[in-house]
Amino acid sequence: MTKTVLAMLIGIAIAEGKLGSVDDLAETHAPDLRGSEYGRTPLKALLRMSSGVKFREDYDGNDDVAKLSRAVLVDGIAGAAAVTQFNERIHPPGARFYYSSAETQVLAVVLQHKVGDVSRYLSEKIWQPIGAEADAAWRAGASGEAGYCCLNATLRDWGRIGRLLAHDGDWNGREVVPRQWVLDAMSVHSDAPHLAPGNQVGSLGYGYQTWLLAGERNFVLLGVRGQAVFVDPKDKIVMAMTAVYTSPRPGPAGIERFALWRGVKASIRAAAIP
């Protein structure tokens, strides 16, 4: 779920002129990425998990995401060096979807170059404007936040994030996240058919660091251990939940999570019929 929040901050930074556009190469804003495959990747491809850089994320304890986490959170390796250890391109940018936490971390490196402390930026741009009930904690290493994970907040505050997105970035009349950014981030576009539900992403689709549901425009922030924030912007329905799956591959529990969402929506809509 942290990945979606990081993408929201990228959108805010672009609107403020701190970043250019999603078509910029990562190395344009993070010089220490220059000469690497991630540095030569547009921000849009990174947002869509479509950089084309080889990265294995299957949570067996020996995969690339384990290497990334050791580099960022344990060894204190500098931001760019933590991601440039993965430097083999196997597809052109924007052509293939492959889930990779390193892509989010590249975005975090870019954002750190432009705004400094990402936690402070989150506090100023989102947490305070939505009236969060409690402080959040974002795990960081020596070089800054782990942009791909580890943002810890209360359940109600995750619900507030969902409510913000259900209103396309608006909070009680104040545009906290640019509306067009939320629409772009939470939708499939004609220039990325591989991200539509049922294609490369399986039964789900993918936007900017956010999972998309098939059918009407619904989307979901998914945590690896069962946490989730489901959002229906049409009817302004939000479901935030926490869980602790024993495996990152949830199996039946994951199916039940989506079934619960469908049931919640059906119940609320039925209650609204006069």
Sequence and secondary structure as in RCSB ss.txt:
>XXXX:A:sequence
MTKTVLAMLIGIAIAEGKLGSVDDLAETHAPDLRGSEYGRTPLKALLRMSSGVKFREDYDGNDDVAKLSRAVLVD
GIAGAAAVTQFNERIHPPGARFYYSSAETQVLAVVLQHKVGDVSRYLSEKIWQPIGAEADAAWRAGASGEAGYCC
LNATLRDWGRIGRLLAHDGDWNGREVVPRQWVLDAMSVHSDAPHLAPGNQVGSLGYGYQTWLLAGERNFVLLGVR
GQAVFVDPKDKIVMAMTAVYTSPRPGPAGIERFALWRGVKASIRAAAIP
>XXXX:A:secstr
 HHHHHHHHHHHHHHTTSS  TTSBHHHH GGGTTSTTTTSBHHHHHTT   B      SSSSHHHHHHIIIIIS
   HHHHHHT   B S TTS     HHHHHHHHHHHHHHHS HHHHHIIIIITTTT SS  EE EETTEE TTS 
EE  HHHHHHHHHHHHTTTEETTEESS HHHHHHHTS  TT GGGSTTTTTTTSEESSSSEE SSSS EEEE TT
S EEEEETTTTEEEEE    SSSS THHHHHHHHHHHHHHHHHHHHH  
